[in-house]
């Protein structure tokens, strides 16, 4: 199974140079992963390098289709707290 980069990718170029199998490549409109090359970093690293560096929550999915960096994982702020604060801001 391979990791997948979805359309929330901002093409920041953080992941591409870290991929030990050179599976990540530039495409339109965002980076993609060559599933034939992706090893999920098994044998090279404990964690997938693309997901470990990606600054966008939810932009990379693991081989099961689950977000490698789910909402709140990078900021430490629970998604429900963010939603409540956004509601407060919009109510002003």
HELIX and SHEET records of a PDB file:
HELIX    1   1 UNK A   16  UNK A   18  5                                   3    
HELIX    2   2 UNK A   49  UNK A   53  1                                   5    
HELIX    3   3 UNK A   79  UNK A   91  1                                  13    
SHEET    1   A 2 UNK A   4  UNK A   5  0                                        
SHEET    2   A 2 UNK A  60  UNK A  61 -1                                        
SHEET    1   B 2 UNK A  24  UNK A  25  0                                        
SHEET    2   B 2 UNK A  32  UNK A  33 -1                                        
END                                                                             
